[in-house]
Amino acid sequence: MKIGIGSDHAGFAYKERIKAMLRELGHETRDFGTYGEATVDYPVFIRPVALAVANREVERGIVLGGSGNGEAMVANRIRGVRCALCWDLQSARLGREHNDANVISLGARMVTVELALEIVKVWLDTPFSGGRHAQRIREIDAI
């Protein structure tokens, strides 16, 4: 799978660890930055990830920041993106099963790097369940 990834300075170290894990799992990554720990404004790096997902340049996206809140807000401004803010394995699983999340947002100040890696794995491995949730996704996409 081709996965876009982007972060601000707070999420940079996690981004690098997640990229390495994704490569080990056989995924292709496209890094939208940032490329260091110098303070930056997160929308500059998050919006391009979301646009790449919406334009089908990548299949999914991962965005990271301090809390993950602002990053999720930026990603969800792009039509066709359904970004789930994930803080544990269940939020990742349900984000895929019920919401067909094509982007996840993680807060590097909220979860350990080990948990972040597990969240990404669960999100990648969980299929969308469809069924009654498919109508809700159509309603979201119509907004």
Secondary structure by P-SEA (a helix, b strand, c coil): cbbbbbbcccaaaaaaaaaaaaaaabbbbbbccccccccccccccaaaaaaaaaaccccccccccccaaaaaaaaaccccccccccccaaaaaaaaacccccbbbbbcccccaaaaaaaaaaaaacccccccaaaaaaaaaac
